[in-house]
Amino acid sequence: MESLSLFCLDTCEHKDLFSGLKYPWEALEQLPIYLLEQRLGKIEISIASGVLLIDPDKISIGPGTIIEPGAYIQGPCVIGRDCQIRQGAYIRGNVLIANQCVIGHGSEVKHSIFFTKATAPHLNYVGDSILGNRVNLGAGVKCANYRLDHQCISVHWGQKKIKTRLKKLGACVGDNSQIGCNTVINPGTCIGKDVICYPNITLQRYIPPKSLVKSSSHMMVESL
């Protein structure tokens, strides 16, 4: 299973979602069915006034999770233990969030998977994407998920170019990778484990593990 090159599944409570799949993005195709097979409707915290739950019978939330007033959560959705869903977070359904994750103010998430300790803390868009263990998105990072020409998305996987049947596919970001502020990740981009990306870059295609990604342009300061 080639998803193992991006994510460690050893301690993943939802490893069955990836069982039998060749590529990680195939889990997104299975996600809606997988969520409906879970024991949804189990909310193990007190919900503060001002939190909006849509279809709460299709939402599960683990103990220790904090959901601030002003958050919007639509089912089906699973949120694990000890997460933070902050004011202004917008979770649009078909979302699987593992333990100790953060969805921050102004961050929008739909049809996506967060592994343990993945964070989208400040003004992020995560659509049709997978964030590995301990991935952090800097403020303003956007995972674009739709081509401007409306064609199905192709994925560069190592040396291979794979045509998917998907009109919407965001990013697959490997464990421990850190994406700098205001970066745009193009549709279908796969980022290996332990990648560090500097701010203000457009990422595309395939980025190997343990890479440092930085812009070739440099700030210039001249006298007036």
DAHURA-V68516 format. One record per residue. N is the residue number from 1. RES is the residue in one small letter. SS is DSSP state (a for helix, b for strand, c for the rest). PHI is phi in whole degrees, 0 to 359 (999 if undefined). Layout:
[[N	RES	SS	PHI] [N	RES	SS	PHI]]
This chain:
[[1	m	c	999] [2	e	a	284] [3	s	a	295] [4	l	a	296] [5	s	a	286] [6	l	c	252] [7	f	c	230] [8	c	c	275] [9	l	c	260] [10	d	c	303] [11	t	c	253] [12	c	c	286] [13	e	c	289] [14	h	c	240] [15	k	a	297] [16	d	a	299] [17	l	a	298] [18	f	a	262] [19	s	c	296] [20	g	c	79] [21	l	c	266] [22	k	c	271] [23	y	c	238] [24	p	c	297] [25	w	c	293] [26	e	a	296] [27	a	a	297] [28	l	a	293] [29	e	a	293] [30	q	a	274] [31	l	a	302] [32	p	a	301] [33	i	a	292] [34	y	a	301] [35	l	a	297] [36	l	a	290] [37	e	c	276] [38	q	c	278] [39	r	c	275] [40	l	c	280] [41	g	c	91] [42	k	c	264] [43	i	b	252] [44	e	c	259] [45	i	c	225] [46	s	c	277] [47	i	c	265] [48	a	c	290] [49	s	c	299] [50	g	c	100] [51	v	c	274] [52	l	b	253] [53	l	b	253] [54	i	b	258] [55	d	c	58] [56	p	a	298] [57	d	a	290] [58	k	a	248] [59	i	b	235] [60	s	b	238] [61	i	b	225] [62	g	c	279] [63	p	c	295] [64	g	c	83] [65	t	c	284] [66	i	b	249] [67	i	b	241] [68	e	c	280] [69	p	c	305] [70	g	c	98] [71	a	c	282] [72	y	b	238] [73	i	b	228] [74	q	b	247] [75	g	c	277] [76	p	c	286] [77	c	b	201] [78	v	b	241] [79	i	b	240] [80	g	c	281] [81	r	c	275] [82	d	c	56] [83	c	c	268] [84	q	b	237] [85	i	b	246] [86	r	c	271] [87	q	c	305] [88	g	c	85] [89	a	c	291] [90	y	b	230] [91	i	b	251] [92	r	c	262] [93	g	c	108] [94	n	c	53] [95	v	b	235] [96	l	b	240] [97	i	b	242] [98	a	c	282] [99	n	c	280] [100	q	c	61] [101	c	c	264] [102	v	b	230] [103	i	b	243] [104	g	b	263] [105	h	b	300] [106	g	c	74] [107	s	c	268] [108	e	b	246] [109	v	b	228] [110	k	b	215] [111	h	c	46] [112	s	b	217] [113	i	b	236] [114	f	b	247] [115	f	c	283] [116	t	c	304] [117	k	c	65] [118	a	c	286] [119	t	b	226] [120	a	b	232] [121	p	b	271] [122	h	b	215] [123	l	c	57] [124	n	c	255] [125	y	b	240] [126	v	b	233] [127	g	b	239] [128	d	c	53] [129	s	c	225] [130	i	b	231] [131	l	b	251] [132	g	c	287] [133	n	c	302] [134	r	c	64] [135	v	c	288] [136	n	b	235] [137	l	b	261] [138	g	c	293] [139	a	c	304] [140	g	c	82] [141	v	c	291] [142	k	b	238] [143	c	b	263] [144	a	c	294] [145	n	c	228] [146	y	b	212] [147	r	c	285] [148	l	c	293] [149	d	c	269] [150	h	c	67] [151	q	c	277] [152	c	c	296] [153	i	c	269] [154	s	b	260] [155	v	b	242] [156	h	b	270] [157	w	b	242] [158	g	c	65] [159	q	c	269] [160	k	b	260] [161	k	b	247] [162	i	b	247] [163	k	b	274] [164	t	c	267] [165	r	c	262] [166	l	c	263] [167	k	c	280] [168	k	b	233] [169	l	c	204] [170	g	c	269] [171	a	c	245] [172	c	b	244] [173	v	b	247] [174	g	c	288] [175	d	c	311] [176	n	c	71] [177	s	c	282] [178	q	b	236] [179	i	b	250] [180	g	c	289] [181	c	c	304] [182	n	c	60] [183	t	c	279] [184	v	b	251] [185	i	b	256] [186	n	c	293] [187	p	c	304] [188	g	c	79] [189	t	c	284] [190	c	b	244] [191	i	b	242] [192	g	c	290] [193	k	c	290] [194	d	c	60] [195	v	c	267] [196	i	b	244] [197	c	b	243] [198	y	c	292] [199	p	c	291] [200	n	c	61] [201	i	c	236] [202	t	b	260] [203	l	b	264] [204	q	c	207] [205	r	c	61] [206	y	b	237] [207	i	b	243] [208	p	c	295] [209	p	c	297] [210	k	c	56] [211	s	c	256] [212	l	b	250] [213	v	b	249] [214	k	c	218] [215	s	c	283] [216	s	c	279] [217	s	c	272] [218	h	c	232] [219	m	c	292] [220	m	c	241] [221	v	c	240] [222	e	c	236] [223	s	c	287] [224	l	c	283]]
